[in-house]
Every structure is written in C-alpha cells, then in structure tokens.
C-alpha cells in the first residue's frame, strides 16, 4: 500500500512542515530574546504545527540548553480548571528538573505550591531561575478558549502572564490564537485595570503560502501530479495550507484508485465536489471567526468576481457604497494574508475557488426573497455601506447573478472543472 503524502486532519510533524522562513526567524528571535509572542492566523492555517515545529527546533539548540519547555493545549482544560491547576500542569516538566538538576529551586518550588501558584511567589521562582542562568518557556495552544473560561479569564491570570513574561528574562511565553492582538485586548478590556494585557506581545502572523511554497508542498506527490494538477490544486486552495493539503490528498487518492484517466473535466468535477464537501465546515468556521468588517469586504469582492465570471462584465458594488474608503483597511489586510489578490484586469478576487463556491451557496441560502436578502445584508453590516437608493440595484444584480449560477457551488464547480479540463486538452493536443 502506498501512503498518501498529504496530511490535513492533524497537525504536521516537524519533517512534514513546509518552510515559513520569515515567521520562523521571528519566532526564534522572540524565544531567544525572551520576548512574549502570539502566533496569529485563521482556522487551520497551521498555528499548532508552527508552535510544535519551533519547539522541536529549540529543544535541540545549544542556545537553549538551560531551558525547560512546557506545552499546554487549552482544549484539554476543563471549564472548572483553577489557576493553581493550570500552573501545576504547566510546571510538570519543571518539577522533574527540581528533583534532579535544579535542586536550588526545591524550597521556592514548595513555597509556590503552598501558596497556590500566586503571582508574587511565581516571580520569586523565576528570579531564582534567572540568577542561575536558567529559563522556562511556556507554549500555549488554542489561547482563544481561555477568553471565555469561567475561572482563568481573570485579571490575576492575564495580568500575571503579562507582567512576568515582560519583566523577567527567565520566563517567556508563546501562544497561538485566531484573534488579533487588538481583539484579544478588547476581549479582556473589562477585567484590565491598567495597560492592555497583550500590548507587550510580539505578533507573528501566519498567512497563505506563497506559490513557491505551495509548489514545494504539492511536489510531495512525486510523479503523481502534472503541471495542470498543480494549477487545479492552487486554484482551489488559494495557497491556504489546509486547503492545499486537502485538495492534494483528494486528487492523489483519485489517481491511485482510478486507472482509466481520460476526461479531465470529469475528473476535476468529481474531485472538486469531494474537496468542497470536505471543506464546508472549515469555511463556516473561518466565516464565523471573521468580524463583520472582513465579511463585508470579502462578500463584495466575491460578488464582483462572480459577476466577471458568470455575467461576463464587471459590476462594481464598491461604487454603490456611500464611502468607498471604508473598504481600504480590511481589503489591505485580506491582500496581505493572501485571501484576496489582484488579477490581470487589476480587479480584486478571492484566491480560493473553493471558498468562492461556499460563499455563493451562503448567499444563495439567504436570498430566497428580497426581505431575506435585506436581512442578510443587515446581519453582515453590508446594508449600511450601500446607499439607500442603490440597494435595489444590488438586489437586482444579485438575483440576476444567482439565476445564472443556478445550483450554486455545484454549477460553479462544474464550470471550473470544464474550463480546467479544456485547458488540459489544448496543451495535450
């Protein structure tokens, strides 16, 4: 049996990791300089894999020889987990050292336990480590879970992490979150009496992969994929690593099960449907993670993109807006992250075809009649962007577009597969 080389249902092992050289260098600098940091990115962008990859590097690095590492996955934490239980779990690797190499910590560690891991005794412990040239590094995955935790979402917990990690070289922390630093500060603003808890954290954003790194990942197929397969996978995924792995895995399985491969339009349609069905829950998760500003901008871009593809003319929704400059900030963030890009006509487009298909279904589900569509526009804060007199133009345009789209994602997948298949035919003949 030949193993499928594409992994999309679990975090990657270090030898499976695709190069994110710039972010890795920033992460290593933060760890080496004892700068607290947070790895930020959308769902399934590779945050857990990134944390574990960095941890694997520093564990074998002589510059970190006097360092104790600890990794906490907050999804393992119960809703009643206390502050002392958190630190007891986090200090499990440190406790092993106390009874071996770090006997100088024995007394202070006992004091920490007796005082239920309060911040003042924790500071004394870390100062003791610092005086002996040792460091403790804590990696926290799925930090978002703690923002709604009944016990740990407290000034004592967040304030302790901020104060200890920013003032002491012997304690450092690296987290992973779906939220931006601004959003994290907003979520904890009510319990912060002073400076925002996360304004001392270095931001390490994870974006979609570059085309070169996408090609490196797809190349794991060895001789299974041809150039047109690379194009198919990149068009569907837009460089998102989870989408790349999923699309590659599904196509790889198809080629290794089916011997008779002739009609590429049929192949890409069949595999495209399988990929889309696999990714629907991911897209909903991503959509729910975005704020309304992001949803607003990407919806407008997607509708304009569908207009170009399905109606053969560009319908500028942005021109219907009361203040078009409202789009600029979010659009730039989407551009930086690789979620959108500029095409040959200098128009903005969604990079992942699969996400475009999902969004077409999402809109179609909410545009059964004019009142439902108006409600959907209001929920996603798009209605206030469009001037009152132009709302009817938008509704008329969307209804016309959806008439052409027909069955939503199924129609779009079929159209995409047909175009890809025809392109393969031209190149072969």
N, C-alpha and C positions, 0 to 999 in steps of 0.2 A: 504493500500500500504506500502511495506517495503522499506525504503530508502536505496539506495546504499551507503555504508560507505566509499567509496573510491573517493577522490576528485582529479581531475587532470586538471581542466580548470580554476582554480582561486587560488590565494594564500591561504594557510591554515590559519584557525583561531587558536588562541593560544591553545585551547583544542584539536585541531586536529594535533598539531605539534609532530613529532617523535624526541625523545631525540638526541641532538647533544651536549652532556655534555661538552666535551673539548672545543669546539668552543664557547659555551655559557659562560663558565667561562672566556675565554679570552676576549670576548666581554664585559662582566660585569666589568672585571678589567679595560679595556680601558675606559669605561664610568665613572667608579668610580674615576679613576686617571686622568681624563681629557686628555687622550691620543687620538689623532685623529686616526681613523682606517678606513679600507676599507674591506668589505666582498667580496671575490673574488670567482668566480665559473662559470662553463659553463652554457649555457642557461637551464632554468627550473630546476636548481639544488636546488632551494629553497631560493634564496637570499632575495626576498621580504618577504617571510614567516619568515625568520630568523630575519630581521630588525623589523618586527611588533611584533614578539614574545619577543624580547629583550625590545622593547618599552613598551609592556604590563607588563613585569616584573618590570622595574624600576619605572613605574608610581605609583606602589603600594608599593614601597620600601621606608622605612623611611629614608634611607641614601640619598635619592634623594628628600626629602621633600621640599627643597628650590630650585627646578629646574623647568624651563619652557622647555617643549618639543615641537618640531616642526617637521613635516614630509612633505617632498617635493617629489612628483613623477614628474621627469623631462619630462615624456611623456605628461604632461598637459601643458607644457610650449610652447608657440608659437615661431616661428622662429625669430620674431622681438622683443622678450622679452628683456627688458633692465636690466641693473644692479640694478637700483632702483626698478624696478618692481619685480625682484627676491627677494630682501630683504624685500620689502613691504609684499609680500606673506609669506616669511619665518618668518617675525616678527608679523604676525597676532595674534598668541597665546600670544606673549609678550605684545602686545599693550593692550590686555584685562587686563593684570595684572597692567599695568601702571596706569590705571584709578581706580584701586582697591587697591591691596596690595603693589604695588611698586610705590607709589606716588613720592618717591625720584628720580625716573627716568624721571619725567614729562618734566623738562626743557631740559635735554640732549636728550630725545627722539624727542622733537620738533626740536632741532638743527640737529639731524640726518636726519629727514625728509626734512628740508630746504636745507641741503647740499647733497641731493640725495644719501644718504647712502654711502658716501665716506669712505675709509678705516680708515682714521685718526679719524673721528668722531665716527665710529663704535668702534674703540679702546677705546675712552673715555667712551662710553656707557658700554662696557664690564668691564672696570676698575671700574666704578661706581657700577656695579653688584657685582664685586669681593669684593669691600670694605664693602658691606652689606651682604656678605656670600650667595649670590645667584649665580645660574649657568643657562646658556642657552645651550641646546643641540639640534643640528640640524641633522636630519636623511635625507639623500638624496638617493633616489632610482633611478635606471637606470642612473647612472652617465655618462655612455658612450655617451648618447645623447648630452651632453654638449661639448664633444670634437670636434664636427662639428658645433656647434651653431655659427651663424654669429656674435653675439654680446658678449655672455658670454665666449666664448673661447678666453680669453684675459689675459694678464699678470696682469691686475688690479684685475680681478675676482679670478684667481687661486692663485696669489701671496697673495691676501688678506686672502683667506681661510687658506693658509699655515701659514702665519705669525701670524694671530690672534689665530688660534687653537693651535699652537705650543708654544706660549709665554704666553697665558692667561689661568688660571685655570677656569675662568668663562665662557669660550666658548669652546665647544667641538663639534666634527663633526664625524658622522659615515656614510659611503657611501656604496653602492653596485655597483659592476662593473663586467663585463665579462672579463675585461682586467687585466693583471698582473700589479704590480707597475712599473716594468721596461717598459712595453708597454705604460702605462699612462705617464711616464716621457718622453718617445720617442715621443708620440703624441703631447706633449706640449713643446718640446725642442726648437722649433723655436721662441717661444714667451717668453722663460725664459732667462733672462739676467744673472742670478746667479745660485744658487743651484736648483736642480730639485724640482718641486713643491710637489712631493709626497714622497720624501725620509724621511719625518717625520711621515708618516702614518704607523700604525701597520697593518700587513697583517693578515686577518682572512680567510683562505681558506676553502671552503665547498667542500667536496669530496662525492663520492658514499657512501651509508650507509653500515655499517658493516652487516654481516649475522645476528647477534643478533637483530639489529635494524630493519633489513628487515623483520625478523620474527614477531617482535612486530607490525609492520605496517600491514602485511598480516593477523595477528591474529584478526584484526577488523572484519573479515568475520564471526567471532564466529564459528558456526558449519557448515558453508557452504563449506569450503575447507578442503581437506585431505592432508596428507603429500606429495603425488605425485603432488597435485596442487601447494603447496608451491614450490616444485622443479621446476615445469613448469614456474612459475612466476619469480623466482630468475634467472633461466637460461636465460629467455628472457630479463630481465631488467639489470642484472649485478649489482644490488644494486642501480642503479640511481633512486632517489625518484620519479621523474616524470614518468619514465618507470614502476616502481613498482606500482604506483597508477593506471596508465593506464591499465596495464596488469591485475591487480586485479579487476578493475572495469569491464572490458570486460568479464572476466571469471565469475564474480559474476552475471552479467546480464544474461549470458547464462544459468547458473544453475537455476536462478529464473524465467526464461521464459520456459525452456525445462524440461519436466517431465521425459521423457524416456532417461536415460543416461546409455548407454551400451558400445559403442565403443569409447574408449578414444583417439585412434588415429584420428578418425574423429572429435571428439570434439576439440582436441588441434590444428588440422589443421584449422578448421573453425575459432576458436577464435584467433589463431596465425595470420591468414590473416587480421582479423579485427584490431588486435593490430598493425600490421605492417602498415596498411593503415592509421591508426590514427597518427602514429609516423613519417611518411615520412618527413613531413615539419619540425619537430623537428630535425631530423638528418641532414637535409640540413642546418638548422640554425646553428647547432653545427659545422658542417664541415666548413661553411663559417667563423665562429668565430675563428677557429684554424689557426695558421700560417702554412706555408708550412713545417716547420720542424716537427710539430706534424703530419700533414697529411702524410708525407713521412714515418715516423716510423710506424704509425698505419696501413698504407696500406701494408707495407712489412710484418708486423706481421699477418695481416688478410689473406694475400695470403698464407703464410706458414701454417696458421691454416686450411684454406680451403684445402690445399694440403693434410694435415694429414687426414682430414675427408672424402674427396671425392676421393683422389687418393691412400689412404692407405700407403703413405710414406711421409717422411718429406723432403721438398725441401727448402734448406736454401738460401734465397735470400741474407741474410747478407753476406754470403761467396762470393757472386758476387761483393760485394762492394769494392771500391778502398781502403777506410779507414774505417773498421768496427767500430772503436771507435767513429766515428761521431754520432752513434746511442745512445750512452750511456746516455747523459744528458736528452734528450727528453724521452727516454724509462723509465728512473727512475721517471720522473715527471708523466708519464702515469701510472706507477706502484703505486706511492704514492696516486694518485687520485682515484684508483680503476677501471680505464678504461681498464687496462690490468692486467693480473695476470700470475703466473707460474702454469702450470698444472702438472699432475703426472709424465709426461715424462720430466719435467724440461724445457719445451718449453714455450715461451710467447704466450698467447692467449688473444683475445678480450673477456671481461667478458660478454658483452651483445650480445646474439644471434641475437636479432632484429637489432642491429647496423651492425653486420656482414652481415646479409641479405641485408641491404640497401647498404652497400659498394660493395657487389657483383653486385648489379644492377648498381651502379655508374660506376664500372669498365666495366661491360658488355656493357653499353651505349657508352663507349668510346673506345671499342676495336673491332669495326666492321672490321677494316683492320689494317695492320701494321703501316701505316703512322698516322692514328688517334691515335693509342695507343702511338706511339712515342711522338706525340704532347701532349697527356695527361700526360705522364711521365715528359715532359719538364715543363708544367704548374705547376705541383705539386713538381717540383725540385727533382724528383727521378732520372731523367736521368743522372745528373752529379755524382750521388753517385755510379752508376753501371759503371764498366769499359766498354770501347767501345766493346771489344771482347766478353763480357758477355751479352750484350743487346739482341743479337739474342737468347741466351739461355733463357733469361727471357721471351721474347715474345713467344717463342715456348712453354714454360711451361704454361703461362697464357692462351694461346689459347687451349691447351690440357685441362686445368682445366675448362675453360668455356664451352667446349664441354660436359664435364661430368655434370657440373652444369645445363646445359640446359636452362630452363626458369628463371634462376637467383633466385630471392627471392622465387618465388612460388615453385621451386624444393627443395630449402633448407628448407622451412617451412614444406613441405610435408615429407621430410626425417626426420626432427627433430620431428615432431608430431608422425610419425610412430614409431620411437625409444622410445619416451616417453610412447606411448600407449602400446607398447610391454613390457616395464618395469613394467607398472602398472599391466598388465595381469599376469606377472610372480609372482608378490607379492600377488595378489589376490588369485591365484590358488596354 
